[in-house]
Every structure is written in structure tokens, then in C-alpha cells.
Amino acid sequence: MKHSEEMTAQARIERRPLGKSGIVVSRLGLAGSFGIDADAVERAYHEFGINYFFVTPRMKGLVTGIKRLIAAGHREDLVIAAGASIPTGGGVERSWAKQAKLFGVDSIDVFHLFWVQADWYVSGRTWPAMQKLKQTGKVRALAMSCHDRPRARAFVDELSLDALMLRYNAAHRGAEREVFDSLGDERPGIVSYTATRWGRLLKTAGGLGPMTGPECYRFVLGHPKVDVALCGARDFAELAADVAGVLAGPLPAQRLAEVQRFGDAVRKTATGRIGFLGV
């Protein structure tokens, strides 16, 4: 038993503050977009220390796993990240109420306005409704997800975002120049998704590559401005491999240069398709 406990302790993912929010998060977060089951969710928390869970009501296994962890008394250590897809004041309020009821909680830790595509997404009653959630203690941090990096960077200042979720991987490195480089110490938390570019980085391109899943997470978390990389592992074995990769630390310089060249080759094959979440 002692050996097993020691191995588990060694496998725990590093935690750090989510920007200036005051929320402490595991650097690898778990999303249920590919159907991971509830048992794997519980093991992710207990064995690897993963406490950041990006969830929507459709992610049944993740929902059930989180509810089990809450029932077991771990609510204070969990970071539940959810959000609203309809950019209206009423849509924000209904989304929060639905998800708070789903988990039986009175506060959601990180609450997003999802997939912001234009300025009007935060106009009218929409952003005031988001702010009211925080002012009344119903959420701890306000966030948004956005594919438009220059617009996202502007919203960081205009809306005093607590966290920003955006895609970042070896093929999508524009975030470094357009977002990360201009953020100072008093920055929002940064959550990255689609580390594998919806699986495309796991296939060859232009005679280069591929990367492995663990390498994709090592690349993303090698950037000091990224607090959390979302992982959409399909099962516990896949998650364990990704965790092992993260624990190995950033990619060495030679391999980093190789994956950057490979990422550029993958980028040239882009079709304009936009996915929801990626592993």
C-alpha cells in the first residue's frame, strides 16, 4: 500500500493560480467531450489531482463523476467550469440556474460566455447578467471562449475578464503573438483547448510528424502563460498517458523546433473547420 501511495503522489498534476482569479487549478483539466466515464473522472481526481472540470449538461460521464465527487465531500477542492451559449441576459441566467441545479450547488467556479464571435455577444443585458452572477456570489470567475484572438484580447481589458479560453496548439501559435505576449502579471487565467487540433496533429502532414497526444499537452503547457490545458481523453488509460506526458515537463528544445515545423505544415492543410473541443 505504501508503494502505491507513493506512486500516486508522484503522479499528481501541478496546480497553480488561474491568473488573478484566486482559484487554484490543476494544469491539466478534464472535459467530457469524448464520453469519458464517471469512474475515470473520479480516478482523475483521486490519482492525478485533476480538479479542473470543463463540463456541459451533455457530458454525461463527466457530470456523473463530478456529482459523485461532490457527494463524497470534495466540493471545495473542485473547480467546475461551465457556461452559457445563448448571448442574452435571460440565456445567461437560465444556463446558470440549469447547471447549478444539475450539480446541486449554489456557486459555479468559472462561468463562460461561450464562443463569442462579435461585439454584440456582450451587448445589452448579456454581460451585465454575467457580472450580476459574480456580484451575487453565484460564480467566482467570469470567462469567455473566443476563436477571434484580437477580439478576445480586447475583451480582456474591456470586460476585466477573470479567465479566457482559446485554442492553442503547435498549429495554432498565433495566440502567442496576439494574446500571450501582451499580458502582464495581472492577467486573466488562460485555459487552452484542442491541444491536438481535433486530432490533426496526431497524423503526418507534409512528410513531417506526427506528434503523440502527450507531446501535444507538453507543448501547450510549456508556455508559461497557459494555466490549464483541457484534455478530452476517451478513457482512463488515455488520460494516464497524457498525465505521464505532462509530468515529463516541457518538450526539449530540439523536439520543440520539430513540432513547430510540423505545426506549420498542419496549419497549411487547414480547411476552416471549427470544432467544439478537442483532445
LINWO-V834801 format. One record per backbone hydrogen bond with DSSP energy under -1.0 kcal/mol. NH is the residue of the N-H (numbers start at 1). CO is the residue of the C=O. E is the energy in kcal/mol with one decimal. If there is no record, write none. Layout:
nh=NH co=CO e=E
nh=NH co=CO e=E
This chain:
nh=5 co=1 e=-2.5
nh=6 co=2 e=-2.2
nh=7 co=3 e=-2.3
nh=8 co=4 e=-2.3
nh=9 co=5 e=-2.4
nh=10 co=6 e=-2.0
nh=11 co=7 e=-1.2
nh=12 co=9 e=-1.2
nh=13 co=48 e=-3.4
nh=16 co=25 e=-2.3
nh=18 co=23 e=-3.1
nh=19 co=17 e=-1.5
nh=20 co=187 e=-1.2
nh=21 co=18 e=-2.1
nh=25 co=16 e=-2.9
nh=27 co=14 e=-2.5
nh=29 co=229 e=-2.5
nh=30 co=52 e=-2.7
nh=31 co=231 e=-2.6
nh=35 co=32 e=-1.6
nh=41 co=37 e=-1.6
nh=42 co=38 e=-2.2
nh=43 co=39 e=-2.3
nh=44 co=40 e=-2.3
nh=45 co=41 e=-1.6
nh=46 co=42 e=-2.6
nh=47 co=43 e=-3.0
nh=49 co=45 e=-1.1
nh=50 co=44 e=-2.0
nh=53 co=79 e=-2.7
nh=54 co=30 e=-2.1
nh=55 co=81 e=-2.7
nh=59 co=56 e=-2.1
nh=60 co=58 e=-1.8
nh=63 co=59 e=-2.8
nh=64 co=60 e=-2.6
nh=65 co=61 e=-2.3
nh=66 co=62 e=-2.5
nh=67 co=63 e=-2.4
nh=68 co=64 e=-2.1
nh=69 co=65 e=-2.1
nh=70 co=66 e=-2.5
nh=71 co=67 e=-2.4
nh=72 co=68 e=-1.6
nh=73 co=70 e=-1.8
nh=74 co=69 e=-2.2
nh=77 co=74 e=-1.6
nh=78 co=75 e=-1.1
nh=79 co=51 e=-3.2
nh=81 co=53 e=-2.9
nh=82 co=110 e=-2.3
nh=84 co=112 e=-2.6
nh=88 co=86 e=-2.4
nh=92 co=88 e=-2.3
nh=93 co=89 e=-2.1
nh=94 co=90 e=-2.6
nh=95 co=91 e=-2.2
nh=96 co=92 e=-2.2
nh=97 co=93 e=-2.2
nh=98 co=94 e=-2.5
nh=99 co=95 e=-2.1
nh=100 co=96 e=-2.7
nh=101 co=97 e=-2.1
nh=102 co=98 e=-1.9
nh=103 co=99 e=-1.7
nh=104 co=100 e=-1.0
nh=105 co=100 e=-2.2
nh=108 co=138 e=-2.7
nh=110 co=80 e=-2.2
nh=111 co=141 e=-2.6
nh=112 co=82 e=-2.7
nh=113 co=143 e=-1.3
nh=114 co=84 e=-2.8
nh=116 co=145 e=-2.7
nh=121 co=118 e=-1.5
nh=122 co=119 e=-1.7
nh=123 co=120 e=-1.3
nh=126 co=123 e=-1.7
nh=129 co=125 e=-2.0
nh=130 co=126 e=-1.7
nh=131 co=127 e=-2.8
nh=132 co=128 e=-2.2
nh=133 co=129 e=-1.5
nh=134 co=130 e=-1.4
nh=135 co=131 e=-2.8
nh=136 co=132 e=-2.1
nh=137 co=134 e=-1.5
nh=138 co=133 e=-2.3
nh=139 co=133 e=-1.2
nh=140 co=108 e=-1.3
nh=141 co=109 e=-1.6
nh=143 co=111 e=-2.5
nh=145 co=113 e=-1.8
nh=146 co=165 e=-1.6
nh=149 co=147 e=-1.1
nh=152 co=148 e=-2.8
nh=153 co=149 e=-2.7
nh=154 co=150 e=-1.9
nh=155 co=151 e=-2.3
nh=156 co=152 e=-1.6
nh=158 co=154 e=-2.5
nh=159 co=155 e=-2.6
nh=162 co=142 e=-2.1
nh=163 co=142 e=-1.5
nh=164 co=189 e=-2.8
nh=165 co=144 e=-2.9
nh=166 co=191 e=-2.1
nh=168 co=193 e=-1.4
nh=176 co=173 e=-1.6
nh=178 co=174 e=-2.9
nh=179 co=175 e=-1.9
nh=180 co=175 e=-2.6
nh=181 co=176 e=-2.5
nh=183 co=180 e=-1.7
nh=187 co=185 e=-1.5
nh=189 co=162 e=-3.0
nh=191 co=164 e=-2.7
nh=192 co=228 e=-3.2
nh=193 co=166 e=-1.3
nh=197 co=194 e=-1.6
nh=200 co=197 e=-2.1
nh=201 co=196 e=-2.5
nh=202 co=199 e=-1.3
nh=203 co=200 e=-1.4
nh=205 co=208 e=-2.1
nh=208 co=205 e=-2.0
nh=211 co=201 e=-2.7
nh=216 co=212 e=-1.8
nh=217 co=213 e=-1.6
nh=218 co=214 e=-2.2
nh=219 co=215 e=-2.5
nh=220 co=216 e=-2.1
nh=221 co=217 e=-2.6
nh=223 co=220 e=-1.5
nh=226 co=223 e=-1.5
nh=227 co=190 e=-1.9
nh=228 co=190 e=-1.9
nh=229 co=27 e=-2.6
nh=230 co=192 e=-3.2
nh=231 co=29 e=-2.5
nh=239 co=235 e=-2.1
nh=240 co=236 e=-2.9
nh=241 co=237 e=-1.8
nh=242 co=238 e=-2.0
nh=243 co=239 e=-2.7
nh=244 co=240 e=-2.3
nh=245 co=241 e=-1.9
nh=246 co=242 e=-2.3
nh=247 co=243 e=-2.6
nh=249 co=246 e=-1.7
nh=256 co=252 e=-2.7
nh=257 co=253 e=-2.2
nh=258 co=254 e=-1.7
nh=259 co=255 e=-2.6
nh=260 co=256 e=-2.0
nh=261 co=257 e=-1.9
nh=262 co=258 e=-2.4
nh=263 co=259 e=-2.9
nh=264 co=260 e=-1.9
nh=265 co=261 e=-1.7
nh=266 co=262 e=-2.4
nh=267 co=263 e=-2.5
nh=268 co=264 e=-1.4
nh=269 co=266 e=-1.5
nh=270 co=267 e=-1.6
